[in-house]
Structure formats: C-alpha cells, structure tokens
Amino acid sequence: MPVLRRRIPSGDPLGSSELLEWLGTDLGVRANMVASVDGRATVNGRVGHLTGPADQLLLVALRAWCDVLLVGAGTVRAEGYGAIDLPEELQELRVQRGQAPRPVLAVLIGRHDLDPALPVFSETGPDTRPWLISAAGSDTSRPDRNAHILEVSAGEDGRPSVREALQTLRGAGLGRVLSEGGPTILGHLLGQGLVNELFLTVSPQVVGGDGLRIVHVPEYQNPVELTLSDVLGGAHEVFLRYAAGTRPV
Ligand SMILES: NC(=O)c1ccc[n+]([C@@H]2O[C@H](COP(=O)([O-])OP(=O)(O)OC[C@H]3O[C@@H](n4cnc5c(N)ncnc54)[C@H](OP(=O)(O)O)[C@@H]3O)[C@@H](O)[C@H]2O)c1
C-alpha cells in the first residue's frame, strides 16, 4: 500500500563544507536550477528574484564540487556571468582533493555575438578565462573576447553538440560538470540522457504569466524520468535532489 513520509528531517544544519561532503566527489553531469512554486524559471527575464541565501549556499557548494561550470549563451547574456569565485575554505578543500582552486567557466555558444563588454570577458584574467564551446566551422573571427575557443561538431541545428562538448570536457580532465542552465541547454542535456543528477530549488513564490520554465525545448516524446534521492529544507525553500536516467557520454 502506498504511504507518505516526511522527507525533511530536522537534522543538523548544513553549511557549505557539509554540503560539499554531501555532494561527494563522483565524476558526472549535474544540473542546478531554481523554479517558483508555479514552475517559472525567471522573473522579469532574470533568475535573481527566485533565489535566496539558502539557494546560494547550495549553488556555491555545487560550484565547489565541479571542475567546469557549463552554461548556455542565453544565460550569460541574461545573467552577466563573470569569473567564478569561491570562498577560501572551499578553494582549499578543492586543492586538497586535487582540483583547481576554482572551476572553469564554459559557455555553449551558437551565434558568436556575445558582447565583448560582458563581465564573462571583461572581468576575467588569464587564470579565469572562459572557454567558448562552438560548432566547428562557425565563424570565430570576431576579435578577442578574452576566451579559449573549443570546437566540437555541429548538431542538427548547426549549434555545438552538447554530447561532444561533454566528451571533450571530460577528455580535458574536466569530468565533474555543473550545468546552471539555462532552460534550452538543460532541455537538450536532459533530453539526450546526459544528466546524472538534477538539483531543483523550489522558490517560495508564485509568479504567474507564461514565461520560461526550467526546460525550454519541444515536448519530449518520452518524459525524462527522475528518481528522488534527497530533500533538504531552507527556511521556506525546498531543495530536491534527483537522479536522472543517463546514457554514457
Ligand atoms: N531558473 C534558473 O535556474 C535559470 C538558470 C539559468 C538561466 N535562467 C534564465 O534562462 C534564460 C535564458 O534561457 P535560454 O534557454 O535562452 O538560455 P541558455 O540555455 O543558457 O542558452 C541558450 C543558447 O545557447 C546557445 N547554444 C549553444 N549550443 C546550443 C545547443 N546545442 N542547443 C541549443 N542552444 C545552444 C544558443 O545561443 P545562440 O543564440 O548564440 O545560438 C542558445 O540560444 C534567462 O532569462 C536566464 O535568466 C534561469
């Protein structure tokens, strides 16, 4: 007979180093997203209004777990990503684990039209230069964007193959991949069975409207099945940790 259980134990509070331990050190692809109670992934085109201090704590721990933070060009345009910084103690833990102090930022791009004035280029130095992952044969001639260019083969729509991007990152020793979206990239990653775990924060807000949800792709022929593996609670947020069905990259 089905039963319901309370999933949020009133256990010890978890700070960033405990969360990092909770996340473990396995290689794989993880995705982290936040949505309102009514499933919206943005408010006024940005994620900021949905996130809060507890969500940021998990975000920082996931960033501290990963070797590379992978985002789509749409998220960089909307959110203005800069160099990925981490608190000193997490940088030290990473070094003890044999990782670089900070993860690499990699951006999947299609059109090569990112503004050179974006913080992702203007606020990064030689150690924090982002990687732009683009489709082979696309025009990379636009002048310096203070970035490394990584070419992978093009998918059906001429954009970089997300599968090959992950394979290439893994081949470069970046086997712990954290995707922070956005909804288009997450939709492709999930739809192609490339995500091991999805971390979803339910933000205690109702937004309304018909804006973006956490995936923005045509409806899947077969919905992606998830298995709930843990639940954490903030003051008002709920954090859901799911295992997703994957095929090897
Ligand atoms: N709630 C959350 O947790 C969350 C997280 C992240 C972002 N967001 C929000 O999501 C919005 C951005 O959404 P989005 O879906 O446009 O962003 P996205 O998934 O970050 O980026 C989509 C873009 O990535 C590029 N791209 C590169 N390779 C691709 C491929 N293989 N397939 C498809 N696209 C590829 C394309 O850029 P080109 O146009 O250059 O071809 C495409 O337009 C922003 O408003 C942001 O605030 C919310």
The ligand as an ORCA input file, in Angstrom:
! r2SCAN-3c Opt
* xyz 0 1
  N      15.786     29.343    -13.092
  C      17.027     29.008    -13.318
  O      17.608     28.230    -12.552
  C      17.742     29.573    -14.523
  C      19.041     29.115    -14.790
  C      19.697     29.647    -15.900
  C      19.084     30.601    -16.698
  N      17.846     31.022    -16.401
  C      17.199     32.029    -17.257
  O      17.010     31.469    -18.533
  C      17.025     32.497    -19.513
  C      17.907     32.070    -20.673
  O      17.336     30.936    -21.243
  P      17.905     30.258    -22.566
  O      17.196     28.975    -22.717
  O      17.915     31.240    -23.663
  O      19.430     30.083    -22.181
  P      20.567     29.012    -22.371
  O      20.048     27.630    -22.363
  O      21.585     29.411    -21.378
  O      21.154     29.390    -23.776
  C      20.564     29.052    -24.972
  C      21.537     29.451    -26.070
  O      22.681     28.612    -26.037
  C      23.278     28.571    -27.318
  N      23.566     27.173    -27.661
  C      24.797     26.652    -27.783
  N      24.744     25.371    -28.078
  C      23.465     25.038    -28.156
  C      22.803     23.828    -28.463
  N      23.468     22.705    -28.729
  N      21.467     23.826    -28.464
  C      20.786     24.960    -28.190
  N      21.366     26.133    -27.888
  C      22.709     26.189    -27.884
  C      22.301     29.229    -28.277
  O      22.835     30.524    -28.434
  P      22.767     31.365    -29.746
  O      21.503     32.144    -29.574
  O      24.012     32.167    -29.704
  O      22.671     30.422    -30.917
  C      21.003     29.312    -27.468
  O      20.228     30.418    -27.819
  C      17.494     33.744    -18.840
  O      16.376     34.573    -18.647
  C      18.018     33.260    -17.502
  O      17.808     34.224    -16.512
  C      17.136     30.528    -15.337
*
